[in-house]
Amino acid sequence: MKRLLLAALLALGVASPAWAMQCQTVQGPTSLYRCTQTVFNDTGSAVTSGSVVNWDDDDTDFSTSGYPYVITTTTADDPYTAGGMLTESCADQSLCEIIVRGVAVTRIADSTDDSAVDTLVGNSTVAGEAGDYATGANTCALGTLIAFAEGLGSGGGTDNALARVFVDIDCD
């Protein structure tokens, strides 16, 4: 009887969903280091790759539920910063992959929230875009802006500029 109970418990454990972080194995000196996590898009519309996403603490109350729902927001340096969207176009109410650590192509609000290479960026006031991070209580940085996309120089002074960001979320 104990063996039957153990077998049933093991089967249930294998069948349950896991919301784990996945880090790619380094295969060689040119392997891209990136850790991703599966999340649920609760924004109300599709989210494109490179968008900054945040844990949904409004609709699903992430702080008490812990559900992996993400949204875009216009709250600068949001304390619920989750990462950058990896999935090319994540439909509303769908599972997608976000980058929670490592190099990510990220949309930058360079006109609205001027950003510079080798500085911290966080959520900007433009939904789904990062901008210059301003330290303060209860704020989070997405990571370090390491380079703007080729041909844009300093970001081109436009919103929706593409840049490489080393995602390494840090909160004050």
ZIVEN-V709656 format. One record per residue. RES is the residue in one small letter. PHI is phi in whole degrees, 0 to 359 (999 if undefined). PSI is psi in degrees with one decimal (NA if undefined). OMEGA is omega in radians with two decimals (NA if undefined). Layout:
res=<RES | RES>
phi=<PHI | PHI>
psi=<PSI | PSI>
omega=<OMEGA | OMEGA>
//
This chain:
res=<m | k | r | l | l | l | a | a | l | l | a | l | g | v | a | s | p | a | w | a | m | q | c | q | t | v | q | g | p | t | s | l | y | r | c | t | q | t | v | f | n | d | t | g | s | a | v | t | s | g | s | v | v | n | w | d | d | d | d | t | d | f | s | t | s | g | y | p | y | v | i | t | t | t | t | a | d | d | p | y | t | a | g | g | m | l | t | e | s | c | a | d | q | s | l | c | e | i | i | v | r | g | v | a | v | t | r | i | a | d | s | t | d | d | s | a | v | d | t | l | v | g | n | s | t | v | a | g | e | a | g | d | y | a | t | g | a | n | t | c | a | l | g | t | l | i | a | f | a | e | g | l | g | s | g | g | g | t | d | n | a | l | a | r | v | f | v | d | i | d | c | d>
phi=<999 | 297 | 294 | 296 | 296 | 299 | 297 | 294 | 295 | 295 | 297 | 294 | 296 | 287 | 277 | 283 | 289 | 236 | 258 | 262 | 278 | 245 | 249 | 295 | 283 | 287 | 262 | 183 | 293 | 251 | 291 | 275 | 275 | 202 | 248 | 237 | 217 | 278 | 225 | 243 | 283 | 244 | 291 | 107 | 203 | 293 | 243 | 273 | 300 | 90 | 283 | 279 | 238 | 229 | 296 | 280 | 262 | 263 | 289 | 259 | 51 | 309 | 297 | 248 | 273 | 75 | 295 | 279 | 269 | 236 | 218 | 261 | 214 | 252 | 274 | 299 | 52 | 307 | 290 | 256 | 301 | 254 | 156 | 243 | 294 | 262 | 302 | 306 | 214 | 265 | 295 | 303 | 64 | 233 | 278 | 213 | 249 | 240 | 268 | 253 | 197 | 116 | 285 | 220 | 286 | 228 | 280 | 242 | 274 | 286 | 278 | 286 | 222 | 319 | 234 | 232 | 298 | 67 | 232 | 286 | 236 | 219 | 302 | 258 | 276 | 259 | 308 | 83 | 242 | 264 | 205 | 306 | 272 | 245 | 299 | 174 | 298 | 61 | 233 | 227 | 265 | 287 | 163 | 257 | 287 | 259 | 187 | 281 | 301 | 307 | 93 | 261 | 58 | 268 | 110 | 74 | 66 | 240 | 287 | 68 | 288 | 265 | 212 | 266 | 237 | 274 | 289 | 203 | 299 | 222 | 239 | 267>
psi=<-40.9 | -38.5 | -39.6 | -42.0 | -44.0 | -42.6 | -40.9 | -42.1 | -40.5 | -40.8 | -40.6 | -39.6 | -36.8 | -31.9 | -14.5 | 148.6 | 149.4 | 127.8 | 66.4 | 155.1 | 136.5 | 123.2 | 128.4 | 144.9 | 134.4 | 120.5 | -19.6 | -176.3 | -15.7 | 14.4 | 140.1 | 125.0 | 121.6 | 131.3 | 133.1 | 164.6 | 142.3 | 131.6 | 174.8 | 122.5 | 113.3 | 22.4 | -33.5 | -4.6 | 173.1 | 147.2 | 127.3 | 158.6 | 146.9 | -8.7 | 143.4 | 131.8 | 156.7 | 151.3 | 137.6 | 97.1 | 5.1 | -68.0 | -48.0 | -0.9 | 64.2 | -36.5 | -23.5 | -30.3 | -36.4 | 5.7 | 139.8 | 52.2 | 136.5 | 155.4 | 168.9 | 154.7 | 163.9 | 18.9 | 114.5 | 133.3 | 43.7 | 133.0 | -9.7 | 28.7 | 128.8 | -38.9 | -159.4 | 137.1 | 128.0 | -39.2 | 133.8 | -51.8 | 107.8 | 110.3 | 151.4 | 141.6 | 34.6 | 158.4 | 141.7 | 173.9 | 134.9 | 154.8 | 121.8 | -11.7 | 134.5 | -174.1 | 130.5 | 137.5 | 127.1 | 142.7 | 129.4 | 131.7 | 72.0 | -23.8 | -45.0 | -39.7 | 73.4 | 129.6 | 151.9 | 149.9 | 146.6 | 26.9 | 162.7 | 142.7 | 152.7 | -174.7 | 136.2 | -176.9 | 2.0 | 118.5 | 127.0 | 0.3 | 150.5 | 160.2 | -178.4 | 132.0 | 133.5 | 116.6 | 150.6 | 165.1 | 138.9 | 41.9 | 159.0 | 140.7 | 141.7 | -42.4 | -160.2 | 128.4 | 116.0 | -24.6 | 141.2 | 157.5 | 146.5 | 134.9 | -10.4 | -6.9 | -109.6 | 16.2 | -9.1 | -0.2 | 23.4 | 152.7 | 159.4 | 23.1 | 142.9 | 138.7 | 160.3 | 128.7 | 134.2 | 103.3 | 121.4 | 79.0 | 129.4 | 133.4 | 146.1 | NA>
omega=<3.14 | 3.12 | 3.11 | 3.11 | 3.11 | 3.12 | 3.13 | 3.12 | 3.10 | 3.12 | 3.10 | 3.13 | 3.14 | -3.06 | -3.09 | -3.14 | 3.10 | 3.12 | -3.03 | 3.04 | 3.13 | 3.06 | -3.13 | 3.08 | 3.10 | -3.09 | -3.10 | -3.06 | 3.14 | 3.09 | 3.11 | 3.12 | -3.11 | 3.04 | -3.09 | 3.08 | 3.07 | -3.13 | -3.14 | -3.13 | 3.13 | -3.06 | -3.05 | 3.08 | 3.12 | 3.08 | -3.10 | 3.13 | -3.12 | 3.13 | 3.03 | 3.12 | -3.07 | 3.05 | -3.09 | 3.13 | 3.12 | -3.05 | -3.08 | 3.10 | -3.11 | -3.07 | 3.09 | -3.10 | -3.07 | -3.13 | -3.07 | 3.10 | 3.10 | 3.11 | 2.91 | -3.10 | 3.09 | 3.10 | -3.13 | 3.07 | -3.07 | 3.14 | 3.12 | 3.12 | -3.10 | -3.11 | -3.13 | -3.10 | 3.08 | 3.14 | -3.06 | 3.06 | -3.09 | -3.13 | 3.08 | 3.12 | 3.14 | 3.02 | -3.13 | 3.11 | 3.02 | 3.06 | -3.12 | 3.06 | 3.12 | -3.06 | 3.13 | 2.97 | -3.00 | 3.08 | -3.07 | 3.07 | -2.99 | 3.10 | -3.11 | -3.00 | -3.03 | -3.12 | -3.14 | 3.10 | -3.14 | 3.04 | 3.12 | 3.02 | 3.09 | 3.09 | 3.10 | 3.10 | 3.03 | -3.05 | 3.06 | -3.11 | 3.11 | 3.09 | -3.11 | -3.12 | 3.08 | -3.11 | 3.11 | 3.14 | 3.07 | 3.08 | 3.11 | 3.01 | 3.07 | -3.12 | -3.08 | 3.05 | -3.06 | 3.09 | 3.00 | 3.13 | -3.10 | 3.11 | -3.12 | 3.12 | -3.10 | -3.13 | 3.08 | 3.13 | 3.14 | 3.01 | 3.14 | 3.05 | 3.13 | -3.14 | 3.01 | 3.13 | 2.98 | -3.12 | 3.11 | -2.98 | -3.12 | -3.06 | 3.07 | NA>
//
